[in-house]
């Protein structure tokens, strides 16, 4: 079993065992992703160099968890949607224009 499939199955089982599917609408999950992403950002709020790595790991895991749940609810193949987006990004950010710069794609020269 592929690792992503294993993780998805573990999360799905966790949710089912607790009868939480009824709360996991796409809207609620999208809100939860945003909330957890903000909690991740909070780990770096006042100091970029001295952060609690354990707290970062916990919050990042929460973000991933909700992302997996949203993909599951919407019946999306996580590997496919990530690889499809990477292909789009390759076209938007060609190496010869984007290497070493953080400029948005529509401003690249």
N, CA and C of each residue as an Amber inpcrd file, in Angstrom:
protein
   327
   0.8480000  -1.1870000   0.0000000   0.0000000   0.0000000   0.0000000
   0.8910000   1.2460000   0.0000000   0.5610000   2.1660000  -0.8470000
   1.2880000   3.4280000  -0.9190000   1.1210000   4.1960000   0.3910000
   2.1620000   4.9220000   0.7900000   2.1310000   5.6340000   2.0670000
   0.9800000   6.6270000   2.1550000   0.7260000   7.3590000   1.0650000
  -0.3890000   8.3200000   1.1060000  -1.7200000   7.5990000   1.3040000
  -1.8880000   6.4580000   0.6540000  -3.1190000   5.6800000   0.8300000
  -3.2530000   5.1850000   2.2670000  -2.1350000   4.7700000   2.8460000
  -2.1400000   4.3060000   4.2370000  -2.5540000   5.4360000   5.1830000
  -1.9630000   6.6110000   4.9840000  -2.3010000   7.7610000   5.8330000
  -3.7770000   8.1050000   5.6790000  -4.2490000   8.1570000   4.4350000
  -5.6670000   8.4670000   4.1740000  -6.5680000   7.4570000   4.8710000
  -6.2360000   6.1860000   4.7800000  -7.0430000   5.1410000   5.4200000
  -7.0350000   5.2950000   6.9430000  -5.8930000   5.5810000   7.5180000
  -5.8100000   5.7770000   8.9630000  -6.6900000   6.9490000   9.4130000
  -6.6320000   8.0520000   8.6850000  -7.4540000   9.2220000   9.0280000
  -8.9320000   8.8970000   8.8600000  -9.2790000   8.2680000   7.7380000
 -10.6850000   7.8980000   7.5010000 -11.2090000   6.9890000   8.6090000
 -10.4050000   6.0130000   9.0190000 -10.8240000   5.1110000  10.1000000
 -11.0130000   5.8580000  11.4110000 -10.1000000   6.7510000  11.7240000
 -10.1860000   7.5480000  12.9400000 -11.5040000   8.3250000  12.9710000
 -11.8420000   8.9600000  11.8540000 -13.0660000   9.7620000  11.7580000
 -14.3030000   8.8650000  11.8880000 -14.3150000   7.7480000  11.1810000
 -15.4680000   6.8310000  11.2210000 -15.6880000   6.2600000  12.6150000
 -14.6000000   5.8790000  13.2840000 -14.7140000   5.3050000  14.6290000
 -15.3790000   6.2750000  15.6080000 -15.2640000   7.5450000  15.3450000
 -15.8200000   8.5690000  16.2370000 -17.1250000   9.1570000  15.7160000
 -17.5980000   8.6540000  14.5950000 -18.8330000   9.1250000  13.9620000
 -18.7880000  10.6310000  13.7030000 -17.6840000  11.0770000  13.1400000
 -17.4950000  12.5030000  12.8780000 -17.7820000  12.8810000  11.4280000
 -18.1040000  11.9030000  10.5730000 -18.3230000  12.2190000   9.1570000
 -19.3600000  13.3170000   8.9630000 -20.3810000  13.3320000   9.8290000
 -21.4610000  14.3190000   9.6960000 -20.9780000  15.7560000   9.8770000
 -19.8550000  15.9270000  10.5490000 -19.3090000  17.2750000  10.7600000
 -18.3390000  17.6930000   9.6530000 -17.9230000  16.7320000   8.8520000
 -16.8590000  16.9750000   7.8910000 -17.3880000  17.3480000   6.5060000
 -18.0730000  18.4650000   6.4700000 -18.4900000  19.0120000   5.1910000
 -17.2780000  19.6970000   4.5530000 -17.2770000  19.8640000   3.2330000
 -16.1540000  20.5800000   2.6140000 -15.9250000  21.9550000   3.2400000
 -16.9950000  22.6760000   3.5270000 -16.8480000  24.0060000   4.1280000
 -16.1930000  23.9240000   5.5070000 -16.6600000  23.0150000   6.3580000
 -16.0760000  22.8890000   7.6950000 -14.6160000  22.4750000   7.6350000
 -14.2880000  21.5790000   6.7230000 -12.9060000  21.1440000   6.6050000
 -12.0120000  22.2600000   6.0690000 -12.5070000  23.0250000   5.1130000
 -11.7330000  24.1610000   4.5980000 -11.4950000  25.1820000   5.7100000
 -12.5030000  25.4300000   6.5170000 -12.3310000  26.3350000   7.6630000
 -11.2780000  25.7850000   8.6170000 -11.3320000  24.4870000   8.8660000
 -10.3830000  23.8630000   9.7920000  -8.9560000  23.9430000   9.2540000
  -8.7740000  23.7920000   7.9480000  -7.4490000  23.9330000   7.3460000
  -6.9210000  25.3390000   7.6140000  -7.7660000  26.3310000   7.3970000
  -7.3570000  27.7230000   7.6040000  -7.0130000  27.9850000   9.0720000
  -7.8270000  27.4950000   9.9560000  -7.5980000  27.6910000  11.3900000
  -6.2720000  27.0510000  11.8000000  -6.0470000  25.8090000  11.3740000
  -4.8070000  25.1160000  11.7420000  -3.5900000  25.7620000  11.0840000
  -3.7490000  26.2630000   9.8640000  -2.6330000  26.9600000   9.1990000
  -2.2620000  28.2170000   9.9710000  -3.2570000  28.8840000  10.5150000
  -2.9670000  30.0590000  11.3360000  -2.2890000  29.6780000  12.6400000
  -2.6510000  28.5530000  13.2140000  -1.9690000  28.0860000  14.4210000
  -0.5190000  27.7170000  14.1000000  -0.2710000  27.1820000  12.9120000
   1.0910000  26.9150000  12.4670000   1.8750000  28.2190000  12.3410000
   1.2630000  29.2040000  11.7390000   1.9070000  30.5070000  11.5820000
   2.2280000  31.1390000  12.9330000   1.3540000  30.9170000  13.8960000
   1.5570000  31.4710000  15.2290000   2.8640000  30.9700000  15.8620000
   3.3070000  29.7790000  15.4640000   4.5590000  29.2400000  16.0000000
   5.7510000  30.1410000  15.6660000   5.6340000  30.9450000  14.6230000
   6.7220000  31.8030000  14.1700000   6.4250000  33.2890000  14.3960000
   5.3650000  33.5770000  15.1330000   4.8510000  34.9440000  15.2290000
   5.8950000  35.9700000  15.6520000   6.6720000  35.7160000  16.6700000
   7.5620000  36.7480000  17.1880000   9.0330000  36.4330000  16.9970000
   9.3390000  35.2450000  16.5450000  10.7520000  34.8900000  16.4250000
  10.9200000  33.8240000  15.3400000  11.5510000  34.2000000  14.2510000
  11.7530000  33.2800000  13.1260000  12.8160000  32.2260000  13.4060000
  13.6870000  32.4960000  14.3510000  14.8250000  31.6160000  14.5880000
  14.6470000  30.6820000  15.7800000  13.8920000  31.0970000  16.7600000
  13.7190000  30.3040000  17.9760000  12.2530000  29.8940000  18.1150000
  11.9180000  28.8100000  17.4740000  10.5440000  28.3130000  17.5270000
  10.5460000  26.9050000  18.1090000   9.4020000  26.4850000  18.5620000
   9.2340000  25.1650000  19.1630000   8.9490000  24.1610000  18.0370000
   9.9520000  23.3850000  17.6720000   9.8070000  22.4360000  16.5660000
   8.6910000  21.4240000  16.8250000   8.5180000  21.0150000  18.0660000
   7.4450000  20.0640000  18.3870000   6.0740000  20.6880000  18.1090000
   5.9060000  21.9500000  18.4590000   4.6420000  22.6390000  18.1880000
   4.4260000  22.7790000  16.6790000   5.4870000  23.0720000  15.9540000
   5.3930000  23.1800000  14.4870000   4.9550000  21.8360000  13.9050000
   5.5620000  20.7540000  14.3530000   5.1970000  19.4190000  13.8550000
   3.7270000  19.1100000  14.1260000   3.2640000  19.4500000  15.3180000
   1.8610000  19.1830000  15.6800000   0.9030000  19.9690000  14.7880000
   1.1870000  21.2530000  14.6100000   0.2910000  22.0920000  13.8000000
   0.3480000  21.7120000  12.3290000   1.5290000  21.3890000  11.8340000
   1.6610000  20.9630000  10.4480000   0.9030000  19.6570000  10.2140000
   0.9840000  18.7480000  11.1710000   0.2250000  17.4980000  11.0810000
  -1.2760000  17.7720000  11.0490000  -1.7370000  18.7300000  11.8530000
  -3.1600000  19.0850000  11.8370000  -3.5830000  19.6180000  10.4690000
  -2.7360000  20.4580000   9.8620000  -3.0470000  20.9850000   8.5290000
  -3.1420000  19.8340000   7.5310000  -2.1340000  18.9580000   7.5300000
  -2.1510000  17.8060000   6.6210000  -3.3840000  16.9430000   6.8580000
  -3.7050000  16.7060000   8.1280000  -4.8390000  15.8600000   8.4740000
  -6.1260000  16.3980000   7.8500000  -6.3780000  17.6720000   8.0330000
  -7.5970000  18.2600000   7.4630000  -7.5520000  18.2880000   5.9420000
  -6.3800000  18.4720000   5.3570000  -6.2660000  18.4320000   3.8940000
  -6.6130000  17.0330000   3.3730000  -6.0960000  16.0110000   4.0400000
  -6.4300000  14.6360000   3.6550000  -7.9270000  14.3880000   3.7860000
  -8.5240000  14.8910000   4.8680000  -9.9590000  14.6860000   5.0690000
 -10.7750000  15.3810000   3.9830000 -10.3890000  16.5960000   3.6140000
 -11.1120000  17.3130000   2.5620000 -10.9940000  16.5670000   1.2350000
  -9.8060000  16.0970000   0.9250000  -9.6300000  15.3190000  -0.3070000
 -10.4960000  14.0620000  -0.2760000 -10.5750000  13.4310000   0.8680000
 -11.3810000  12.2180000   1.0010000 -12.8660000  12.5100000   0.7990000
 -13.3580000  13.5540000   1.4530000 -14.7740000  13.9280000   1.3380000
 -15.1360000  14.2690000  -0.1130000 -14.1950000  14.9090000  -0.8170000
 -14.4420000  15.3000000  -2.2030000 -14.0440000  14.2070000  -3.1970000
 -13.6040000  13.0630000  -2.6640000 -13.2060000  11.9180000  -3.4860000
 -12.1020000  12.2980000  -4.4790000 -11.0900000  12.9990000  -3.9800000
  -9.9750000  13.4290000  -4.8160000  -8.7620000  12.5430000  -4.5720000
  -8.0280000  12.2760000  -5.6170000  -6.7790000  11.5270000  -5.5380000
  -5.6710000  12.5230000  -5.1900000  -5.1530000  12.4370000  -3.9780000
  -4.1750000  13.4000000  -3.4840000  -2.9350000  13.4420000  -4.3710000
  -2.4100000  12.2890000  -4.7110000  -1.2220000  12.2400000  -5.5590000
  -1.4880000  12.9270000  -6.8880000  -2.6120000  12.6410000  -7.5050000
  -2.9340000  13.2260000  -8.8130000  -3.0860000  14.7400000  -8.7390000
  -3.8080000  15.2390000  -7.7490000  -4.0310000  16.6870000  -7.7190000
  -2.7250000  17.4370000  -7.4260000  -1.8470000  16.8470000  -6.6210000
  -0.5650000  17.4940000  -6.3430000   0.3160000  17.4810000  -7.5920000
   0.3980000  16.3420000  -8.2570000   1.2300000  16.2630000  -9.4640000
   0.6730000  17.1390000 -10.5840000  -0.6480000  17.2100000 -10.7230000
  -1.2610000  18.0990000 -11.7220000  -0.9000000  19.5530000 -11.4370000
  -0.9600000  19.9470000 -10.1800000  -0.6240000  21.3220000  -9.8100000
   0.8610000  21.6020000 -10.0190000   1.7180000  20.6290000  -9.7230000
   3.1470000  20.8050000  -9.9630000   3.4270000  21.0330000 -11.4470000
   2.7150000  20.3400000 -12.3070000   2.8930000  20.5350000 -13.7480000
   2.4850000  21.9530000 -14.1530000   1.3840000  22.4310000 -13.6170000
   0.9670000  23.8180000 -13.8860000   2.0220000  24.8010000 -13.3810000
   2.5610000  24.5390000 -12.1940000   3.5810000  25.4170000 -11.6170000
   4.8550000  25.4200000 -12.4640000   5.2120000  24.2700000 -13.0360000
   6.3920000  24.2130000 -13.9050000   6.2250000  25.1580000 -15.0990000
   5.0240000  25.2180000 -15.6140000   4.7450000  26.1010000 -16.7640000
   4.7130000  27.5670000 -16.3370000   4.1550000  27.8470000 -15.1760000
   4.0600000  29.2290000 -14.6810000   5.4150000  29.7570000 -14.2260000
   6.2710000  28.8660000 -13.7330000   7.5650000  29.2590000 -13.1900000
   8.7000000  28.5040000 -13.8940000   8.9450000  28.8120000 -15.1610000
  10.0410000  28.1180000 -15.8570000  11.3800000  28.4250000 -15.1840000
  12.2470000  27.4400000 -15.1490000  13.5240000  27.5710000 -14.4530000
  14.2910000  28.7970000 -14.9240000  14.3320000  29.0160000 -16.2220000
  15.1370000  30.1110000 -16.7490000  14.6460000  31.4840000 -16.3050000
  13.3990000  31.5890000 -15.8690000  12.8620000  32.8710000 -15.3880000
  12.7420000  32.9220000 -13.8620000  12.5020000  31.7890000 -13.2480000
  12.1550000  31.7840000 -11.8290000  13.2950000  31.3890000 -10.8930000
  14.3660000  30.8730000 -11.4230000  15.4460000  30.3670000 -10.5620000
  16.0390000  31.4860000  -9.7140000  15.9810000  31.2860000  -8.4020000
  16.6060000  32.2050000  -7.4580000  15.8230000  33.4690000  -7.1630000
  14.5990000  33.5820000  -7.6730000  13.7880000  34.7720000  -7.4060000
  12.4330000  34.3520000  -6.8430000  11.8260000  35.2510000  -6.0780000
  10.5250000  34.9430000  -5.4730000   9.3940000  35.7250000  -6.1370000
   9.6400000  36.2110000  -7.3240000   8.6690000  37.0150000  -8.0500000
   7.4650000  36.1720000  -8.4480000   6.2730000  36.7560000  -8.3560000
   5.0660000  36.0640000  -8.7800000   5.1370000  35.8150000 -10.2860000
   4.5300000  34.7090000 -10.7220000   4.6510000  34.2580000 -12.1130000
   4.2840000  35.3250000 -13.1390000   3.2960000  36.1490000 -12.8420000
   2.8580000  37.1440000 -13.8310000   3.7680000  38.3740000 -13.8810000
   4.7800000  38.3950000 -13.0320000   5.7480000  39.4930000 -13.0080000
   7.1510000  39.0340000 -13.4260000   7.3030000  37.7580000 -13.7520000
   8.6060000  37.2560000 -14.1710000   8.9930000  37.8450000 -15.5180000
  10.2820000  38.1160000 -15.6690000  10.7860000  38.6850000 -16.9350000
  11.6440000  37.7030000 -17.6640000
